């Protein structure tokens, strides 16, 4: 059974930091591409960051330089360090795993709220 369990969300003031974690089970974590996505109320889910099995990262311009994705294959865990948070970063953040033959899987999400 595949499980992606996010943690670390919460309420933070603008300019603050949060670190999200996603613990994975039931997947071959070391070979999956892992990622973080977010969805704000009334908006589509959007990419926040991805990291390949080889450690190559990708970020959209909206978070580049502020967010850092990393992974620990020994712990089957992916992290998202978020610095210099802005109110527009407020959203539910979802952990995702992807492998070409099995598709994308999602966690339940964790709420991040940034107050101005």
N, C-alpha and C positions, 0 to 999 in steps of 0.2 A: 504494500500500500504506500503510495507516494504521499509524503507530507512535507510541506514547506511552511514553517512556522516563524512569522515575523515577531520581533520585539524591539523595544527601544523608542517607540513613538511617544508623543506627549505634547505638552504646551510649553512654548519657549518664546521669549521676547525677540523682536527683530534684532539681528546682529549676533544672536546666540548660535549655539551648536547643539546638534544631536547626533547620536550614532545608532543607526539601525542594524539589527542582526537578523539573519534568516538561517535557521537550522533546517537542514534537509535530511530526509530519510526515504528509503525506498527507491532511490535513483543512484545511478553511477555518477556520483557528484563530480569526480575528477575529470570526466570527459564532457560534461554538459556545459553549455554556455549558460551563465547565470546573469540575471539582470534585475534591475529595479525599475518599476513603472509607477506612475501616480495618476490619480483621478480626483479632480476637484469637482464640487457640486455643479451640475449642469454642463460639464465639459467632458470631452472624450479622454480615455486613458492615454497617457503619453509616456514616451521613453524618458527615463532619467539617467540610466547608466547601464552598460553591459560589460561583462568581462568574459573572455574566452577561456577555454581550458588551458591555453598557453599564456594567459595573463594579459592579453591585449585588451585595452579598455576603450570605451567609446562613450562620449557625452554630447548632448545637444548644447548649443551655445548658451541656453538659459541657465545652465548649472556649471558649465565649464569653469574651472578655476576655483569653484566653491565646494563642490562635492567630489568625493573620492570613493570609488568602489574597490574592494579588495576581497580576496577569498583565501580561506585556509582549508585546503583539501584534507588535511589530517583530521579536522574537526567537522567536515561537511558543512561549513558555514560560510556565508557571504555577508559582507558588511557594506554599509554606506555611511561614510562620515560626511556630515553636512555642516558646513561652516557658513558664517555670514548669512544666516537665514533671513528671508524676506517674507512679508505677509503673503505674497503671491506663491510661495512654496507650500502654503496650506493645502493639504490634500490627504487622501488615503493612499498610502504607499504599499505597493504590492511587490513581493518577491516572485521571480519567475525563473524557471529552468527551461532550457530548450535543447533538443537534439533532433536532427533532421528526420530520423525514422520514427520518432514518437511524438513529435510536436512540442507545443508549449504547455507548461503546467503553471498553476498559480497558487500562491498562498492566500490566506484569508484577508490580509491587509492589516495595516496599523495606521492609526490616525496621527498626523502631524499638524499641529496648529501653531502658527506664528502670529503673535500679537504685535500690533504697531505701537 
